[in-house]
Amino acid sequence: MGISRAIFVAISALAIVALSQRAHADECDNAQGGQAGLNECYDKVFKKSDAELNKLYKQIEARLKSDADRTKLLVTAQRAWVAFRDGECNFQSSATAGGSIGPMIYSMCLDTETKSRIEDFKSYLKCEEGDLSCPVPAN
């Protein structure tokens, strides 16, 4: 890798970190233990979002319990989304793979993607009766 490419990769990684940290700064501002502490904190942030996603998923499943075909579509969509999320985050964090900051960048991506999916699920759970564009029946 040439010097200019290495500088570009380093600057890009720092920019990603700066933008992502701003989005997660509140929860990990006071993380102790240097980079290892930050890695652990951002992993906890992601796990918190993942728990919220799973809670919403179960609510959607409950609303679909009498519709086996749509439940199967939900399962298929969620598996595809998880594969996308993991692949996207592997790609996004690839510039830092093997480095001490890599796990943090990966966790931050997982959290960002998961929060986006959470918003999708929340919108599904707010569907109004008769909204044919919504796959989840109103409560």
KOLMI-634242 format. One line per field, with one value per residue: x, y, z of N, C-alpha, C in turn; residue in three letters. Coordinates in nm, 2 decimals, decimal comma, always signed. Layout:
REM residues N
nX	[X ...]
nY	[Y ...]
nZ	[Z ...]
caX	[X ...]
caY	[Y ...]
caZ	[Z ...]
cX	[X ...]
cY	[Y ...]
cZ	[Z ...]
zavo	[ALA ...]
This chain:
REM residues 139
nX	[+0,09 +0,07 +0,21 +0,03 -0,21 -0,22 -0,24 -0,48 -0,65 -0,62 -0,71 -0,97 -1,07 -1,04 -1,23 -1,47 -1,48 -1,50 -1,74 -1,92 -1,87 -1,97 -2,25 -2,28 -2,17 -2,26 -2,31 -2,07 -1,88 -1,74 -1,59 -1,37 -1,03 -0,89 -0,86 -0,96 -1,16 -1,33 -1,40 -1,55 -1,75 -1,89 -1,97 -2,16 -2,34 -2,44 -2,55 -2,76 -2,93 -2,98 -3,12 -3,35 -3,44 -3,50 -3,71 -3,91 -3,94 -4,05 -4,30 -4,41 -4,42 -4,61 -4,84 -4,87 -4,94 -5,16 -5,12 -4,96 -4,82 -4,74 -4,58 -4,38 -4,26 -4,17 -3,97 -3,80 -3,73 -3,61 -3,39 -3,25 -3,20 -3,03 -2,81 -2,74 -2,68 -2,46 -2,28 -2,25 -2,14 -1,90 -1,78 -1,78 -1,61 -1,37 -1,14 -1,02 -0,97 -0,81 -0,69 -0,66 -0,88 -1,07 -1,28 -1,45 -1,53 -1,68 -1,88 -2,01 -2,11 -2,29 -2,47 -2,57 -2,70 -2,88 -3,04 -3,16 -3,32 -3,48 -3,64 -3,78 -3,93 -4,08 -4,24 -4,39 -4,54 -4,70 -4,90 -5,21 -5,55 -5,67 -5,46 -5,31 -5,06 -4,90 -4,74 -4,80 -5,07 -5,29 -5,30]
nY	[-0,12 +0,21 +0,52 +0,74 +0,61 +0,47 +0,69 +0,80 +0,58 +0,59 +0,84 +0,82 +0,62 +0,75 +0,96 +0,81 +0,71 +0,95 +1,06 +0,85 +0,82 +1,06 +1,01 +0,82 +0,91 +1,00 +0,77 +0,64 +0,83 +0,84 +0,61 +0,37 +0,25 +0,28 +0,20 -0,07 -0,04 +0,13 -0,03 -0,23 -0,08 +0,02 -0,22 -0,30 -0,09 -0,16 -0,42 -0,35 -0,21 -0,43 -0,59 -0,44 -0,45 -0,72 -0,74 -0,59 -0,74 -0,97 -0,87 -0,81 -1,06 -1,17 -1,03 -1,14 -1,40 -1,55 -1,58 -1,77 -1,77 -1,50 -1,47 -1,64 -1,50 -1,28 -1,40 -1,48 -1,23 -1,11 -1,27 -1,23 -0,96 -0,96 -1,09 -0,90 -0,68 -0,78 -0,83 -0,57 -0,43 -0,57 -0,49 -0,21 -0,18 -0,28 -0,14 -0,11 -0,36 -0,60 -0,41 -0,23 -0,06 -0,17 -0,35 -0,17 +0,00 -0,18 -0,26 -0,02 +0,02 -0,20 -0,12 +0,12 +0,02 -0,16 +0,02 +0,15 -0,05 -0,10 +0,13 +0,08 -0,14 -0,02 +0,15 -0,05 -0,14 +0,06 +0,07 +0,16 +0,06 -0,09 +0,00 -0,09 -0,09 -0,17 -0,44 -0,55 -0,62 -0,39 -0,31]
nZ	[+0,00 -0,09 +0,04 +0,02 -0,01 +0,23 +0,41 +0,33 +0,40 +0,68 +0,74 +0,66 +0,83 +1,07 +1,03 +1,01 +1,27 +1,41 +1,33 +1,40 +1,67 +1,76 +1,74 +1,93 +2,16 +2,41 +2,57 +2,59 +2,67 +2,91 +2,92 +3,06 +3,06 +2,82 +2,47 +2,48 +2,68 +2,55 +2,33 +2,47 +2,58 +2,35 +2,25 +2,44 +2,40 +2,15 +2,21 +2,38 +2,20 +2,03 +2,20 +2,23 +1,97 +1,94 +2,13 +2,00 +1,77 +1,87 +1,95 +1,70 +1,59 +1,76 +1,69 +1,44 +1,48 +1,40 +1,13 +0,94 +0,70 +0,66 +0,89 +0,83 +0,62 +0,76 +0,92 +0,72 +0,60 +0,82 +0,87 +0,64 +0,66 +0,89 +0,78 +0,59 +0,76 +0,91 +0,70 +0,59 +0,80 +0,84 +0,60 +0,64 +0,86 +0,77 +0,70 +0,94 +1,04 +1,24 +1,39 +1,70 +1,72 +1,57 +1,67 +1,80 +1,59 +1,44 +1,62 +1,65 +1,40 +1,39 +1,58 +1,47 +1,23 +1,35 +1,50 +1,30 +1,19 +1,41 +1,40 +1,17 +1,26 +1,47 +1,32 +1,18 +1,39 +1,45 +1,27 +1,12 +1,13 +0,83 +0,67 +0,40 +0,31 +0,51 +0,67 +0,91 +1,12 +1,27 +1,62]
caX	[+0,00 +0,15 +0,20 -0,09 -0,32 -0,22 -0,29 -0,62 -0,72 -0,61 -0,80 -1,11 -1,10 -1,06 -1,35 -1,57 -1,48 -1,54 -1,89 -1,99 -1,86 -2,07 -2,38 -2,28 -2,08 -2,32 -2,30 -1,93 -1,79 -1,65 -1,54 -1,24 -0,95 -0,84 -0,94 -1,03 -1,28 -1,42 -1,46 -1,64 -1,87 -1,97 -2,04 -2,27 -2,44 -2,50 -2,63 -2,88 -3,01 -3,02 -3,23 -3,47 -3,49 -3,56 -3,84 -4,01 -3,96 -4,15 -4,43 -4,46 -4,45 -4,74 -4,95 -4,88 -4,95 -5,26 -5,09 -4,83 -4,75 -4,67 -4,48 -4,26 -4,20 -4,10 -3,85 -3,71 -3,68 -3,51 -3,26 -3,18 -3,15 -2,91 -2,70 -2,70 -2,62 -2,33 -2,19 -2,22 -2,05 -1,77 -1,72 -1,75 -1,50 -1,26 -1,02 -0,96 -0,96 -0,69 -0,64 -0,73 -1,01 -1,16 -1,41 -1,53 -1,60 -1,77 -1,99 -2,08 -2,19 -2,40 -2,56 -2,64 -2,79 -2,98 -3,13 -3,24 -3,42 -3,57 -3,73 -3,87 -4,02 -4,17 -4,34 -4,48 -4,62 -4,79 -4,99 -5,35 -5,64 -5,69 -5,34 -5,27 -4,91 -4,83 -4,75 -4,84 -5,20 -5,31 -5,32]
caY	[+0,00 +0,34 +0,62 +0,82 +0,52 +0,45 +0,81 +0,80 +0,48 +0,63 +0,96 +0,77 +0,55 +0,85 +1,03 +0,72 +0,71 +1,08 +1,07 +0,74 +0,85 +1,17 +0,95 +0,73 +0,98 +1,01 +0,65 +0,59 +0,94 +0,81 +0,47 +0,36 +0,14 +0,31 +0,14 -0,19 +0,00 +0,18 -0,15 -0,29 +0,01 +0,02 -0,35 -0,29 -0,01 -0,25 -0,52 -0,28 -0,19 -0,56 -0,64 -0,36 -0,50 -0,85 -0,72 -0,54 -0,85 -1,06 -0,80 -0,83 -1,21 -1,19 -0,98 -1,22 -1,54 -1,63 -1,57 -1,84 -1,73 -1,37 -1,50 -1,70 -1,39 -1,20 -1,47 -1,47 -1,09 -1,08 -1,35 -1,16 -0,83 -0,99 -1,12 -0,77 -0,60 -0,83 -0,81 -0,43 -0,39 -0,63 -0,41 -0,08 -0,19 -0,36 -0,06 -0,12 -0,50 -0,64 -0,30 -0,22 +0,01 -0,25 -0,40 -0,05 +0,04 -0,29 -0,25 +0,11 -0,01 -0,29 -0,04 +0,21 -0,06 -0,21 +0,13 +0,17 -0,16 -0,07 +0,23 +0,00 -0,22 +0,07 +0,19 -0,16 -0,16 +0,18 +0,07 +0,19 -0,03 -0,06 +0,04 -0,21 -0,09 -0,22 -0,59 -0,59 -0,57 -0,29 -0,38]
caZ	[+0,00 -0,10 +0,15 +0,00 +0,02 +0,37 +0,47 +0,29 +0,48 +0,81 +0,76 +0,64 +0,95 +1,18 +1,00 +1,05 +1,41 +1,46 +1,30 +1,47 +1,81 +1,79 +1,75 +2,05 +2,26 +2,55 +2,65 +2,61 +2,70 +3,03 +2,92 +3,12 +3,01 +2,68 +2,36 +2,52 +2,74 +2,44 +2,26 +2,55 +2,59 +2,23 +2,24 +2,53 +2,34 +2,05 +2,28 +2,43 +2,08 +1,99 +2,29 +2,20 +1,84 +1,97 +2,19 +1,90 +1,68 +1,94 +1,94 +1,56 +1,58 +1,84 +1,60 +1,32 +1,52 +1,33 +0,99 +0,93 +0,58 +0,69 +0,99 +0,76 +0,55 +0,86 +0,96 +0,60 +0,59 +0,94 +0,85 +0,53 +0,72 +0,98 +0,69 +0,53 +0,86 +0,94 +0,58 +0,58 +0,91 +0,81 +0,50 +0,69 +0,95 +0,71 +0,70 +1,08 +1,08 +1,30 +1,47 +1,83 +1,71 +1,48 +1,73 +1,83 +1,46 +1,40 +1,71 +1,62 +1,28 +1,42 +1,65 +1,38 +1,15 +1,44 +1,54 +1,18 +1,19 +1,52 +1,35 +1,08 +1,34 +1,54 +1,22 +1,16 +1,51 +1,45 +1,15 +1,15 +1,07 +0,69 +0,60 +0,32 +0,28 +0,63 +0,68 +1,05 +1,15 +1,38 +1,75]
cX	[+0,09 +0,12 +0,06 -0,21 -0,33 -0,28 -0,44 -0,70 -0,73 -0,71 -0,94 -1,15 -1,13 -1,19 -1,47 -1,59 -1,54 -1,69 -1,97 -1,98 -1,95 -2,21 -2,39 -2,21 -2,14 -2,29 -2,16 -1,83 -1,69 -1,60 -1,40 -1,16 -0,90 -0,93 -1,02 -1,16 -1,38 -1,48 -1,57 -1,77 -1,95 -2,03 -2,16 -2,38 -2,52 -2,59 -2,76 -2,98 -3,06 -3,13 -3,36 -3,53 -3,56 -3,70 -3,95 -4,04 -4,06 -4,29 -4,49 -4,50 -4,59 -4,85 -4,97 -4,91 -5,05 -5,24 -4,96 -4,75 -4,67 -4,56 -4,35 -4,19 -4,12 -3,97 -3,75 -3,65 -3,58 -3,38 -3,18 -3,12 -3,03 -2,79 -2,64 -2,62 -2,48 -2,23 -2,15 -2,13 -1,91 -1,70 -1,68 -1,63 -1,37 -1,13 -0,94 -0,94 -0,82 -0,63 -0,72 -0,87 -1,11 -1,29 -1,50 -1,61 -1,70 -1,90 -2,07 -2,16 -2,31 -2,51 -2,64 -2,74 -2,90 -3,08 -3,22 -3,35 -3,52 -3,68 -3,83 -3,97 -4,12 -4,28 -4,44 -4,58 -4,72 -4,90 -5,14 -5,44 -5,67 -5,58 -5,28 -5,12 -4,83 -4,85 -4,79 -4,98 -5,20 -5,34 -5,47]
cY	[+0,12 +0,43 +0,69 +0,74 +0,49 +0,57 +0,82 +0,71 +0,53 +0,75 +0,91 +0,70 +0,65 +0,93 +0,94 +0,72 +0,84 +1,09 +0,97 +0,77 +0,96 +1,11 +0,87 +0,79 +0,97 +0,88 +0,60 +0,71 +0,91 +0,67 +0,47 +0,24 +0,16 +0,24 +0,02 -0,15 +0,06 +0,07 -0,21 -0,21 +0,01 -0,11 -0,36 -0,20 -0,09 -0,35 -0,47 -0,26 -0,33 -0,62 -0,57 -0,42 -0,63 -0,84 -0,68 -0,66 -0,94 -1,00 -0,82 -0,97 -1,23 -1,14 -1,07 -1,37 -1,62 -1,63 -1,64 -1,80 -1,59 -1,38 -1,55 -1,59 -1,30 -1,27 -1,46 -1,33 -1,06 -1,15 -1,28 -1,03 -0,85 -1,02 -0,99 -0,69 -0,65 -0,81 -0,66 -0,38 -0,45 -0,54 -0,27 -0,08 -0,25 -0,28 -0,07 -0,26 -0,53 -0,53 -0,30 -0,15 -0,07 -0,29 -0,28 -0,01 -0,06 -0,28 -0,12 +0,09 -0,10 -0,21 +0,05 +0,13 -0,11 -0,10 +0,16 +0,07 -0,15 +0,03 +0,17 -0,07 -0,14 +0,12 +0,08 -0,17 -0,04 +0,18 +0,09 +0,08 +0,01 -0,02 -0,08 -0,21 -0,14 -0,37 -0,64 -0,54 -0,48 -0,37 -0,38]
cZ	[+0,00 +0,02 +0,14 +0,03 +0,16 +0,45 +0,45 +0,38 +0,63 +0,84 +0,75 +0,77 +1,06 +1,15 +1,04 +1,20 +1,47 +1,44 +1,39 +1,62 +1,85 +1,82 +1,88 +2,17 +2,40 +2,63 +2,68 +2,64 +2,81 +3,04 +2,98 +3,05 +2,86 +2,58 +2,39 +2,60 +2,65 +2,36 +2,34 +2,56 +2,47 +2,20 +2,32 +2,47 +2,23 +2,11 +2,33 +2,31 +2,03 +2,07 +2,26 +2,07 +1,86 +2,04 +2,09 +1,80 +1,74 +1,94 +1,80 +1,54 +1,65 +1,75 +1,48 +1,35 +1,45 +1,18 +0,96 +0,81 +0,60 +0,79 +0,92 +0,68 +0,64 +0,90 +0,84 +0,59 +0,70 +0,92 +0,74 +0,58 +0,81 +0,89 +0,63 +0,64 +0,89 +0,82 +0,57 +0,68 +0,89 +0,70 +0,56 +0,79 +0,89 +0,71 +0,84 +1,12 +1,13 +1,39 +1,60 +1,82 +1,63 +1,55 +1,77 +1,70 +1,42 +1,49 +1,68 +1,49 +1,31 +1,49 +1,56 +1,29 +1,23 +1,47 +1,42 +1,17 +1,30 +1,47 +1,25 +1,16 +1,42 +1,44 +1,19 +1,27 +1,53 +1,34 +1,20 +1,07 +0,93 +0,61 +0,53 +0,29 +0,40 +0,64 +0,81 +1,08 +1,27 +1,51 +1,79]
zavo	[MET GLY ILE SER ARG ALA ILE PHE VAL ALA ILE SER ALA LEU ALA ILE VAL ALA LEU SER GLN ARG ALA HIS ALA ASP GLU CYS ASP ASN ALA GLN GLY GLY GLN ALA GLY LEU ASN GLU CYS TYR ASP LYS VAL PHE LYS LYS SER ASP ALA GLU LEU ASN LYS LEU TYR LYS GLN ILE GLU ALA ARG LEU LYS SER ASP ALA ASP ARG THR LYS LEU LEU VAL THR ALA GLN ARG ALA TRP VAL ALA PHE ARG ASP GLY GLU CYS ASN PHE GLN SER SER ALA THR ALA GLY GLY SER ILE GLY PRO MET ILE TYR SER MET CYS LEU ASP THR GLU THR LYS SER ARG ILE GLU ASP PHE LYS SER TYR LEU LYS CYS GLU GLU GLY ASP LEU SER CYS PRO VAL PRO ALA ASN]
